[in-house]
C-alpha cells in the first residue's frame, strides 16, 4: 500500500519541484543591463549609482577596469550586484 501511494505522489512532487526551481533561477531585478554599481567598502558594499557609463566601457571588453573618481577616491564600476557583492566589472577596450 505504501509503495502504491509513493508511485502516485512522486510525479506530482517532481512537477512541483520543477516549478519552484524555475522561479529560483529567474534573474534578480538588479541584473538590468546599463546599471552602474560601485564598491564603497571593499568587498562587501555594492551600491547602485545614478550616472551614465563612461564611453567604451563594457563587460565584454578585456582592457583596464572602468573607474570613477568620487570625493578623492577612485572606485571601480560594475554592471550588477549579487547580494552585497559587486559582479561583472566594466572594462575598457584593449
TAUR-V188764 format. One line per field, one symbol per residue. ss: DSSP state (H for helix, E for strand, - for the rest). phi: phi as a letter, one per 20 degrees, with the letter a starting at -180 (. if undefined). Layout:
ss: ???
phi: ???
//
This chain:
ss: -HHHHHHHHHHHHHHHHHHHHHHH----HHH----EEEEEE---EEEEE--------E------E-EEEE--EEEEEEEEEE--EEEEE-E---
phi: .ffffffeegffffffffffffffdffffeeffnfcdceedfddbdcfddbefggnfbfeedefffccdclncecfdcebdcmddeclffceff
//
